[in-house]
Amino acid sequence: MESIRHHRTVGSVAPSSKSLSNLLANPLLERAPRSSNVLEVGAGTGSVTRVLLPRIPRGSRLDIVEANAQFAEHLRELVRGYPNLGEQQERIRVHDIGVEQLATDRRYDVIVSGLPFSNFSPRQVDDIMGRYFDLLRPGGTLTYFSYCGSRWVRALLTSRPEARRQREVKDLLHHYHRRYAVGCWTVWGNLPPAMVWQLRRPLDAVNQSEVLTARPPIAI
């Protein structure tokens, strides 16, 4: 999807700070020392990847999804050159596709998303969030972030249709927060400040139909 490829390259104002990256990766630490299946989506130039790599327990798998081909190649070089990974390096893969195109039967304990949802259409956000919950194991955790105040600034500077799009994206994400959020933190030490959300797939969610029925209708 070229629209997602383009939006991803312009979504970040600056690389994520260490504080933000650490908070996004925290669910992996909470699971240690158990092995985990981990998915990072929208990895960009690897700010969060650098935090995840040394925290991957033995026997874990890490899939890194980055739709921008240049960023994906940079991430492959990062993984190849990262010290002390040893045999664990064989369990790390970089995929230069969108998460919707990721072909896998694997279910993940932790998903970390760096995608700029405020740049996407409500339909795209709905599809991506649905995909995340499909890929999560019951009890699995999703973390993602948004920049504080960015929607308000854009609403003041953009057209009415654009403001409506942003409002619908915000409402859609709030729906997921109400049902699945287990934590929310503000990282003031990031540029710009960011809000991190942590969502968890219910333990009794045994199939995707339960997630689908919980999703609100999206205006086309």
C-alpha positions as CSV (number, residue, x, y, z in Angstrom):
1,M,0.0,0.0,0.0
2,E,1.8,3.1,-1.3
3,S,-0.2,5.4,0.9
4,I,1.1,3.6,4.1
5,R,4.6,3.6,2.7
6,H,4.5,7.3,2.1
7,H,2.8,8.2,5.4
8,R,5.3,6.1,7.3
9,T,8.3,8.1,6.0
10,V,6.8,11.4,7.1
11,G,5.1,10.3,10.3
12,S,7.9,10.9,12.8
13,V,9.1,14.4,13.5
14,A,12.3,13.0,15.2
15,P,13.7,9.6,16.2
16,S,12.0,8.2,19.3
17,S,13.8,9.2,22.6
18,K,15.3,6.5,24.8
19,S,12.6,7.1,27.4
20,L,9.9,6.6,24.8
21,S,11.6,3.5,23.3
22,N,12.0,1.9,26.7
23,L,8.4,2.4,27.6
24,L,7.2,0.9,24.3
25,A,9.5,-2.1,24.9
26,N,8.5,-2.6,28.6
27,P,6.0,-5.5,28.0
28,L,8.9,-7.6,26.8
29,L,10.8,-6.9,30.1
30,E,7.7,-7.9,32.1
31,R,7.7,-11.3,30.4
32,A,11.4,-12.0,31.0
33,P,13.0,-14.5,31.3
34,R,10.3,-16.4,29.4
35,S,10.8,-16.6,25.6
36,S,8.4,-14.4,23.5
37,N,7.3,-13.9,20.0
38,V,7.7,-10.1,19.4
39,L,6.5,-8.0,16.4
40,E,7.7,-4.5,15.8
41,V,5.7,-2.6,13.1
42,G,6.8,0.7,11.6
43,A,10.4,0.4,13.0
44,G,11.7,3.4,11.0
45,T,15.4,3.8,11.6
46,G,15.5,1.5,14.6
47,S,15.2,3.6,17.8
48,V,12.9,1.0,19.4
49,T,14.6,-1.9,17.7
50,R,17.9,-1.0,19.5
51,V,16.1,-1.3,22.8
52,L,14.4,-4.6,21.8
53,L,17.5,-6.4,20.5
54,P,19.4,-6.7,23.9
55,R,16.2,-7.6,25.7
56,I,15.1,-10.6,23.6
57,P,15.3,-13.7,25.8
58,R,16.9,-16.8,24.5
59,G,14.5,-18.8,22.3
60,S,12.4,-15.8,21.4
61,R,11.6,-14.5,17.9
62,L,11.5,-11.0,16.6
63,D,9.8,-9.9,13.4
64,I,10.4,-6.4,12.3
65,V,8.0,-4.9,9.8
66,E,8.9,-1.7,7.9
67,A,7.2,-0.8,4.6
68,N,9.9,1.7,3.6
69,A,12.5,-0.3,1.7
70,Q,15.4,2.0,2.6
71,F,14.6,1.9,6.3
72,A,14.1,-1.9,6.1
73,E,17.6,-2.3,4.6
74,H,19.0,-0.1,7.3
75,L,17.3,-2.3,9.9
76,R,18.8,-5.5,8.4
77,E,22.3,-3.9,8.7
78,L,21.5,-3.0,12.3
79,V,20.6,-6.6,13.1
80,R,23.6,-8.0,11.2
81,G,26.0,-5.7,13.0
82,Y,24.5,-5.8,16.5
83,P,26.9,-7.4,19.0
84,N,26.4,-10.6,21.0
85,L,23.3,-11.8,19.3
86,G,24.9,-15.1,18.4
87,E,22.5,-17.8,17.3
88,Q,19.6,-15.5,18.3
89,Q,20.2,-13.5,15.1
90,E,18.7,-16.4,13.1
91,R,15.4,-15.8,14.9
92,I,15.2,-12.1,13.9
93,R,13.6,-11.2,10.5
94,V,13.1,-7.8,8.8
95,H,10.1,-7.6,6.4
96,D,9.8,-4.7,4.0
97,I,6.0,-4.9,3.7
98,G,3.0,-3.5,5.4
99,V,1.7,-5.5,8.4
100,E,-1.5,-6.3,6.4
101,Q,0.7,-8.3,4.0
102,L,2.7,-10.2,6.7
103,A,2.1,-13.8,6.0
104,T,2.5,-15.8,9.2
105,D,0.8,-18.4,11.4
106,R,2.7,-17.0,14.4
107,R,0.9,-15.4,17.3
108,Y,2.7,-12.7,19.2
109,D,3.1,-12.1,22.9
110,V,4.2,-8.5,22.4
111,I,3.5,-6.1,19.5
112,V,5.2,-2.7,19.4
113,S,3.7,-0.2,16.8
114,G,5.5,2.9,15.5
115,L,2.9,3.7,12.8
116,P,1.6,7.3,12.8
117,F,-2.1,6.6,13.0
118,S,-2.9,10.3,12.8
119,N,-1.7,10.2,9.2
120,F,-4.0,7.4,8.2
121,S,-7.6,7.1,7.2
122,P,-10.1,5.6,9.7
123,R,-10.4,2.6,7.5
124,Q,-6.6,2.0,7.5
125,V,-6.4,2.4,11.2
126,D,-9.3,0.0,11.7
127,D,-7.7,-2.6,9.4
128,I,-4.3,-2.3,11.2
129,M,-5.7,-2.5,14.7
130,G,-7.8,-5.5,13.7
131,R,-4.7,-7.1,12.2
132,Y,-2.8,-6.4,15.5
133,F,-5.5,-8.1,17.6
134,D,-5.6,-11.0,15.1
135,L,-1.9,-11.5,15.5
136,L,-1.8,-11.2,19.3
137,R,-2.1,-14.2,21.5
138,P,-4.8,-14.1,24.2
139,G,-3.2,-12.1,27.0
140,G,-0.7,-10.5,24.5
141,T,0.2,-6.8,24.7
142,L,0.2,-4.1,22.1
143,T,1.9,-0.7,22.7
144,Y,1.8,2.3,20.5
145,F,2.3,6.0,20.8
146,S,1.0,9.3,19.5
147,Y,2.3,12.8,19.7
148,C,0.7,15.0,22.3
149,G,-1.4,17.8,20.8
150,S,-0.6,17.0,17.2
151,R,-4.3,16.5,16.3
152,W,-5.3,19.8,17.8
153,V,-2.6,21.6,15.8
154,R,-3.6,19.9,12.6
155,A,-7.3,20.6,13.2
156,L,-6.6,24.3,13.4
157,L,-4.4,24.3,10.3
158,T,-6.3,21.9,8.0
159,S,-9.5,21.7,6.0
160,R,-12.8,20.6,7.4
161,P,-12.6,17.2,5.7
162,E,-9.1,16.7,7.1
163,A,-10.3,17.7,10.6
164,R,-13.2,15.2,10.3
165,R,-10.7,12.4,9.3
166,Q,-8.6,13.1,12.3
167,R,-11.6,13.2,14.6
168,E,-12.8,9.8,13.3
169,V,-9.4,8.3,13.8
170,K,-9.3,9.6,17.4
171,D,-12.8,8.3,18.1
172,L,-11.8,4.9,16.7
173,L,-8.7,4.6,18.8
174,H,-10.7,5.7,21.9
175,H,-13.0,2.8,21.2
176,Y,-10.1,0.4,21.4
177,H,-8.8,2.2,24.6
178,R,-12.1,1.7,26.4
179,R,-12.2,-2.0,25.6
180,Y,-8.5,-3.0,25.9
181,A,-6.3,-0.4,27.5
182,V,-4.4,-1.4,30.6
183,G,-2.0,1.6,30.8
184,C,-1.3,5.1,29.4
185,W,1.7,7.3,30.0
186,T,3.0,10.6,28.8
187,V,6.7,10.9,27.9
188,W,7.6,14.6,28.3
189,G,11.2,14.0,27.4
190,N,10.4,13.2,23.8
191,L,10.5,15.6,20.9
192,P,7.6,16.3,20.7
193,P,6.1,14.9,23.9
194,A,4.3,11.6,23.3
195,M,1.6,9.5,24.9
196,V,2.1,5.7,25.1
197,W,-0.9,3.4,25.2
198,Q,-0.7,-0.2,26.2
199,L,-3.6,-2.5,25.2
200,R,-4.1,-6.2,26.0
201,R,-6.0,-8.9,24.1
202,P,-8.4,-10.6,26.6
203,L,-7.5,-14.0,27.8
204,D,-10.9,-15.3,26.7
205,A,-10.5,-13.9,23.1
206,V,-10.1,-17.2,21.3
207,N,-10.8,-16.0,17.8
208,Q,-10.8,-12.9,15.7
209,S,-14.6,-12.8,15.5
210,E,-14.7,-11.5,19.1
211,V,-12.5,-8.6,18.1
212,L,-14.4,-7.9,14.9
213,T,-17.7,-7.7,16.7
214,A,-16.2,-5.2,19.1
215,R,-15.1,-2.8,16.4
216,P,-17.2,0.3,15.7
217,P,-18.7,1.1,12.2
218,I,-16.4,3.3,10.1
219,A,-17.8,6.1,8.0
220,I,-16.7,5.7,4.3
